[in-house]
């Protein structure tokens, strides 16, 4: 009889090399406004799941959707501004 064992790492590993790098943490910090705006939009949509959407709910969803789009626009503008083209071409 052969024993079947798993070969994958544990889910919660404690090795320091499995932690996020500084660059990954910086990327998360850069995307944080988008993440919080998307959470607010999700919360606004969840509130309308068990009842019909009122005019106030519709405005709240529309406002949070605009906030998500604005946050994504800001993020794309920030990342576009930091990208440099090699060779000095514009």
N, C-alpha and C positions, 0 to 999 in steps of 0.2 A: 504494500500500500504506500503510495506516494503522498506526501503532504504538499498542499498547494499554498504557497506563500506569496505575498505581494512584494514587488520590487520597487515600488515607487516611494518617494520620500513622504514623511509625515506631513500632515496638512499644516500644522503649526511648528515650523522648524525654527530653531533658535540660532542658527549659524549667522554670523554677521554678514556674510557675503550674499545671503538671501534677502536682506533688507533693501528697500529702495535706495537708489543712489541719490546724490544731491541734485543731479540733473533731472531725475524723475520727480523729485519733490518740488523742484522749481517749476516744472511743467504743470504739475497739479495745481500749484499756487497760482500760476498764470491763468489756468482754466477755471478757477474757483468762482468768478462772477457768473460764468455760463452755467456751472453746476447748480449754484444757488437759485438762479433764475429758472432753470428747468425744474427744480424741486418745487418752487412756488407755482409753476404752471401745473405740475402734477397734483399738487394740493388743491388747486382751484378746480381741476377736473374731477378729482375724487369727491369733492363736496357735492357735485351734481349727479353722482351715480344713483343715489337712492331716491331722488325726487326730481321733478321737472325743473329745468333751469329757469330761473327768474331773470328779469332784466338786469338786476344787480350781478347775478352770477355770470351772465353773458358779458357784461362790461369787465368784470374781474378777470375772466379768461382772456378776453381781448387785450386787456392791459398787460397781463403777465406774458402773453404771447409776444407783444411788442417789446417787452423787457428782455425776453430770450433772444429775439432777433437783434436787438441793440447790443446785447452782451456778445453775441456771436460776431457781429460786425466789428466791435472793438477788438475782440481777440484776433480776428483775421487781419485787421489793420496793424495790430502790434506785431504779429508774426511776419507780415509782409514787410514791415519797416525794418525788421532785424535781419531779413534774408539779404545777403549780399551776392551780387553776381560776380563770378570770378573773371578776371581780365579787365575789369572796369567798364564793361558794357552796361548800358542802361536798358 
